[in-house]
Amino acid sequence: MIFLRNLLTETSHDAIINKLSRERETLVKTCVSFTKRQSKN
């Protein structure tokens, strides 16, 4: 039973990390495009 719970915890942890890394990528892309627009002005 403990093994099963650990497995579930690890899975949710991985999912959280994946979600965070995707959001960070989006944030970086947004910052880059914003910076490029600013430098044009």
PDB file of N, CA, C and O in Angstrom:
ATOM      1  N   MET A   1       0.838  -1.208   0.000  1.00  0.00           N
ATOM      2  CA  MET A   1       0.000   0.000   0.000  1.00  0.00           C
ATOM      3  C   MET A   1       0.877   1.263   0.000  1.00  0.00           C
ATOM      4  O   MET A   1       0.595   2.223  -0.717  1.00  0.00           O
ATOM      5  N   ILE A   2       1.930   1.247   0.805  1.00  0.00           N
ATOM      6  CA  ILE A   2       2.830   2.398   0.858  1.00  0.00           C
ATOM      7  C   ILE A   2       3.500   2.598  -0.497  1.00  0.00           C
ATOM      8  O   ILE A   2       3.666   3.726  -0.962  1.00  0.00           O
ATOM      9  N   PHE A   3       3.883   1.483  -1.122  1.00  0.00           N
ATOM     10  CA  PHE A   3       4.529   1.551  -2.430  1.00  0.00           C
ATOM     11  C   PHE A   3       3.616   2.229  -3.452  1.00  0.00           C
ATOM     12  O   PHE A   3       4.059   3.060  -4.246  1.00  0.00           O
ATOM     13  N   LEU A   4       2.342   1.862  -3.416  1.00  0.00           N
ATOM     14  CA  LEU A   4       1.368   2.427  -4.349  1.00  0.00           C
ATOM     15  C   LEU A   4       1.233   3.933  -4.121  1.00  0.00           C
ATOM     16  O   LEU A   4       1.160   4.707  -5.076  1.00  0.00           O
ATOM     17  N   ARG A   5       1.201   4.339  -2.861  1.00  0.00           N
ATOM     18  CA  ARG A   5       1.061   5.758  -2.544  1.00  0.00           C
ATOM     19  C   ARG A   5       2.295   6.536  -3.007  1.00  0.00           C
ATOM     20  O   ARG A   5       2.172   7.640  -3.538  1.00  0.00           O
ATOM     21  N   ASN A   6       3.471   5.964  -2.808  1.00  0.00           N
ATOM     22  CA  ASN A   6       4.700   6.609  -3.278  1.00  0.00           C
ATOM     23  C   ASN A   6       4.679   6.782  -4.784  1.00  0.00           C
ATOM     24  O   ASN A   6       5.098   7.816  -5.305  1.00  0.00           O
ATOM     25  N   LEU A   7       4.188   5.766  -5.481  1.00  0.00           N
ATOM     26  CA  LEU A   7       4.109   5.806  -6.932  1.00  0.00           C
ATOM     27  C   LEU A   7       3.193   6.946  -7.379  1.00  0.00           C
ATOM     28  O   LEU A   7       3.519   7.683  -8.308  1.00  0.00           O
ATOM     29  N   LEU A   8       2.060   7.082  -6.719  1.00  0.00           N
ATOM     30  CA  LEU A   8       1.126   8.152  -7.058  1.00  0.00           C
ATOM     31  C   LEU A   8       1.745   9.519  -6.794  1.00  0.00           C
ATOM     32  O   LEU A   8       1.583  10.448  -7.586  1.00  0.00           O
ATOM     33  N   THR A   9       2.453   9.635  -5.679  1.00  0.00           N
ATOM     34  CA  THR A   9       3.081  10.913  -5.335  1.00  0.00           C
ATOM     35  C   THR A   9       4.124  11.297  -6.374  1.00  0.00           C
ATOM     36  O   THR A   9       4.190  12.448  -6.804  1.00  0.00           O
ATOM     37  N   GLU A  10       4.942  10.321  -6.774  1.00  0.00           N
ATOM     38  CA  GLU A  10       5.967  10.592  -7.785  1.00  0.00           C
ATOM     39  C   GLU A  10       5.335  11.019  -9.104  1.00  0.00           C
ATOM     40  O   GLU A  10       5.825  11.930  -9.772  1.00  0.00           O
ATOM     41  N   THR A  11       4.249  10.358  -9.471  1.00  0.00           N
ATOM     42  CA  THR A  11       3.583  10.688 -10.732  1.00  0.00           C
ATOM     43  C   THR A  11       3.059  12.122 -10.710  1.00  0.00           C
ATOM     44  O   THR A  11       3.265  12.880 -11.659  1.00  0.00           O
ATOM     45  N   SER A  12       2.385  12.489  -9.627  1.00  0.00           N
ATOM     46  CA  SER A  12       1.842  13.844  -9.542  1.00  0.00           C
ATOM     47  C   SER A  12       2.973  14.867  -9.495  1.00  0.00           C
ATOM     48  O   SER A  12       2.852  15.967 -10.035  1.00  0.00           O
ATOM     49  N   HIS A  13       4.071  14.494  -8.845  1.00  0.00           N
ATOM     50  CA  HIS A  13       5.231  15.390  -8.762  1.00  0.00           C
ATOM     51  C   HIS A  13       5.787  15.651 -10.160  1.00  0.00           C
ATOM     52  O   HIS A  13       6.081  16.792 -10.517  1.00  0.00           O
ATOM     53  N   ASP A  14       5.928  14.581 -10.947  1.00  0.00           N
ATOM     54  CA  ASP A  14       6.409  14.734 -12.325  1.00  0.00           C
ATOM     55  C   ASP A  14       5.472  15.618 -13.129  1.00  0.00           C
ATOM     56  O   ASP A  14       5.916  16.471 -13.897  1.00  0.00           O
ATOM     57  N   ALA A  15       4.174  15.410 -12.948  1.00  0.00           N
ATOM     58  CA  ALA A  15       3.189  16.198 -13.688  1.00  0.00           C
ATOM     59  C   ALA A  15       3.321  17.676 -13.336  1.00  0.00           C
ATOM     60  O   ALA A  15       3.220  18.541 -14.206  1.00  0.00           O
ATOM     61  N   ILE A  16       3.546  17.958 -12.058  1.00  0.00           N
ATOM     62  CA  ILE A  16       3.692  19.344 -11.613  1.00  0.00           C
ATOM     63  C   ILE A  16       4.936  19.966 -12.241  1.00  0.00           C
ATOM     64  O   ILE A  16       4.902  21.102 -12.713  1.00  0.00           O
ATOM     65  N   ILE A  17       6.032  19.211 -12.242  1.00  0.00           N
ATOM     66  CA  ILE A  17       7.284  19.711 -12.827  1.00  0.00           C
ATOM     67  C   ILE A  17       7.101  19.988 -14.315  1.00  0.00           C
ATOM     68  O   ILE A  17       7.551  21.016 -14.820  1.00  0.00           O
ATOM     69  N   ASN A  18       6.442  19.073 -15.013  1.00  0.00           N
ATOM     70  CA  ASN A  18       6.203  19.259 -16.446  1.00  0.00           C
ATOM     71  C   ASN A  18       5.379  20.512 -16.691  1.00  0.00           C
ATOM     72  O   ASN A  18       5.673  21.294 -17.595  1.00  0.00           O
ATOM     73  N   LYS A  19       4.337  20.698 -15.873  1.00  0.00           N
ATOM     74  CA  LYS A  19       3.469  21.865 -16.025  1.00  0.00           C
ATOM     75  C   LYS A  19       4.273  23.146 -15.795  1.00  0.00           C
ATOM     76  O   LYS A  19       4.145  24.109 -16.551  1.00  0.00           O
ATOM     77  N   LEU A  20       5.099  23.150 -14.750  1.00  0.00           N
ATOM     78  CA  LEU A  20       5.890  24.335 -14.441  1.00  0.00           C
ATOM     79  C   LEU A  20       6.882  24.646 -15.545  1.00  0.00           C
ATOM     80  O   LEU A  20       7.055  25.807 -15.914  1.00  0.00           O
ATOM     81  N   SER A  21       7.538  23.623 -16.077  1.00  0.00           N
ATOM     82  CA  SER A  21       8.530  23.868 -17.129  1.00  0.00           C
ATOM     83  C   SER A  21       7.862  24.388 -18.393  1.00  0.00           C
ATOM     84  O   SER A  21       8.427  25.222 -19.102  1.00  0.00           O
ATOM     85  N   ARG A  22       6.646  23.892 -18.678  1.00  0.00           N
ATOM     86  CA  ARG A  22       5.909  24.402 -19.853  1.00  0.00           C
ATOM     87  C   ARG A  22       5.541  25.861 -19.639  1.00  0.00           C
ATOM     88  O   ARG A  22       5.678  26.682 -20.546  1.00  0.00           O
ATOM     89  N   GLU A  23       5.071  26.184 -18.431  1.00  0.00           N
ATOM     90  CA  GLU A  23       4.690  27.571 -18.159  1.00  0.00           C
ATOM     91  C   GLU A  23       5.898  28.492 -18.221  1.00  0.00           C
ATOM     92  O   GLU A  23       5.798  29.635 -18.668  1.00  0.00           O
ATOM     93  N   ARG A  24       7.054  27.981 -17.764  1.00  0.00           N
ATOM     94  CA  ARG A  24       8.266  28.796 -17.800  1.00  0.00           C
ATOM     95  C   ARG A  24       8.691  29.054 -19.241  1.00  0.00           C
ATOM     96  O   ARG A  24       9.128  30.156 -19.575  1.00  0.00           O
ATOM     97  N   GLU A  25       8.563  28.041 -20.094  1.00  0.00           N
ATOM     98  CA  GLU A  25       8.891  28.217 -21.518  1.00  0.00           C
ATOM     99  C   GLU A  25       8.017  29.301 -22.133  1.00  0.00           C
ATOM    100  O   GLU A  25       8.503  30.165 -22.864  1.00  0.00           O
ATOM    101  N   THR A  26       6.720  29.249 -21.831  1.00  0.00           N
ATOM    102  CA  THR A  26       5.793  30.246 -22.357  1.00  0.00           C
ATOM    103  C   THR A  26       6.182  31.637 -21.874  1.00  0.00           C
ATOM    104  O   THR A  26       6.158  32.608 -22.631  1.00  0.00           O
ATOM    105  N   LEU A  27       6.541  31.709 -20.600  1.00  0.00           N
ATOM    106  CA  LEU A  27       6.922  32.998 -20.010  1.00  0.00           C
ATOM    107  C   LEU A  27       8.174  33.542 -20.683  1.00  0.00           C
ATOM    108  O   LEU A  27       8.257  34.734 -20.981  1.00  0.00           O
ATOM    109  N   VAL A  28       9.148  32.669 -20.921  1.00  0.00           N
ATOM    110  CA  VAL A  28      10.397  33.083 -21.576  1.00  0.00           C
ATOM    111  C   VAL A  28      10.111  33.586 -22.984  1.00  0.00           C
ATOM    112  O   VAL A  28      10.642  34.617 -23.396  1.00  0.00           O
ATOM    113  N   LYS A  29       9.271  32.860 -23.727  1.00  0.00           N
ATOM    114  CA  LYS A  29       8.927  33.282 -25.093  1.00  0.00           C
ATOM    115  C   LYS A  29       8.261  34.646 -25.076  1.00  0.00           C
ATOM    116  O   LYS A  29       8.557  35.500 -25.911  1.00  0.00           O
ATOM    117  N   THR A  30       7.361  34.847 -24.121  1.00  0.00           N
ATOM    118  CA  THR A  30       6.666  36.128 -24.009  1.00  0.00           C
ATOM    119  C   THR A  30       7.655  37.250 -23.722  1.00  0.00           C
ATOM    120  O   THR A  30       7.590  38.319 -24.330  1.00  0.00           O
ATOM    121  N   CYS A  31       8.574  36.996 -22.786  1.00  0.00           N
ATOM    122  CA  CYS A  31       9.580  38.006 -22.436  1.00  0.00           C
ATOM    123  C   CYS A  31      10.465  38.331 -23.631  1.00  0.00           C
ATOM    124  O   CYS A  31      10.770  39.497 -23.882  1.00  0.00           O
ATOM    125  N   VAL A  32      10.877  37.304 -24.367  1.00  0.00           N
ATOM    126  CA  VAL A  32      11.757  37.506 -25.522  1.00  0.00           C
ATOM    127  C   VAL A  32      11.055  38.351 -26.587  1.00  0.00           C
ATOM    128  O   VAL A  32      11.632  39.305 -27.107  1.00  0.00           O
ATOM    129  N   SER A  33       9.824  38.002 -26.904  1.00  0.00           N
ATOM    130  CA  SER A  33       9.105  38.752 -27.936  1.00  0.00           C
ATOM    131  C   SER A  33       8.852  40.193 -27.469  1.00  0.00           C
ATOM    132  O   SER A  33       8.899  41.124 -28.273  1.00  0.00           O
ATOM    133  N   PHE A  34       8.586  40.371 -26.178  1.00  0.00           N
ATOM    134  CA  PHE A  34       8.362  41.706 -25.636  1.00  0.00           C
ATOM    135  C   PHE A  34       9.640  42.533 -25.732  1.00  0.00           C
ATOM    136  O   PHE A  34       9.608  43.707 -26.102  1.00  0.00           O
ATOM    137  N   THR A  35      10.774  41.898 -25.391  1.00  0.00           N
ATOM    138  CA  THR A  35      12.070  42.595 -25.451  1.00  0.00           C
ATOM    139  C   THR A  35      12.401  43.000 -26.880  1.00  0.00           C
ATOM    140  O   THR A  35      12.894  44.103 -27.118  1.00  0.00           O
ATOM    141  N   LYS A  36      12.135  42.116 -27.825  1.00  0.00           N
ATOM    142  CA  LYS A  36      12.404  42.430 -29.229  1.00  0.00           C
ATOM    143  C   LYS A  36      11.567  43.626 -29.680  1.00  0.00           C
ATOM    144  O   LYS A  36      12.050  44.511 -30.387  1.00  0.00           O
ATOM    145  N   ARG A  37      10.296  43.633 -29.252  1.00  0.00           N
ATOM    146  CA  ARG A  37       9.426  44.750 -29.631  1.00  0.00           C
ATOM    147  C   ARG A  37       9.926  46.063 -29.025  1.00  0.00           C
ATOM    148  O   ARG A  37       9.894  47.107 -29.677  1.00  0.00           O
ATOM    149  N   GLN A  38      10.390  46.001 -27.767  1.00  0.00           N
ATOM    150  CA  GLN A  38      10.882  47.199 -27.088  1.00  0.00           C
ATOM    151  C   GLN A  38      12.115  47.752 -27.782  1.00  0.00           C
ATOM    152  O   GLN A  38      12.254  48.965 -27.940  1.00  0.00           O
ATOM    153  N   SER A  39      13.012  46.863 -28.198  1.00  0.00           N
ATOM    154  CA  SER A  39      14.263  47.318 -28.824  1.00  0.00           C
ATOM    155  C   SER A  39      14.017  47.953 -30.189  1.00  0.00           C
ATOM    156  O   SER A  39      14.827  48.762 -30.641  1.00  0.00           O
ATOM    157  N   LYS A  40      12.922  47.606 -30.850  1.00  0.00           N
ATOM    158  CA  LYS A  40      12.597  48.215 -32.149  1.00  0.00           C
ATOM    159  C   LYS A  40      12.209  49.672 -31.975  1.00  0.00           C
ATOM    160  O   LYS A  40      12.538  50.509 -32.816  1.00  0.00           O
ATOM    161  N   ASN A  41      11.514  49.979 -30.890  1.00  0.00           N
ATOM    162  CA  ASN A  41      11.032  51.355 -30.684  1.00  0.00           C
ATOM    163  C   ASN A  41      12.171  52.324 -30.420  1.00  0.00           C
ATOM    164  O   ASN A  41      11.935  53.517 -30.226  1.00  0.00           O
TER     165      ASN A  41
END
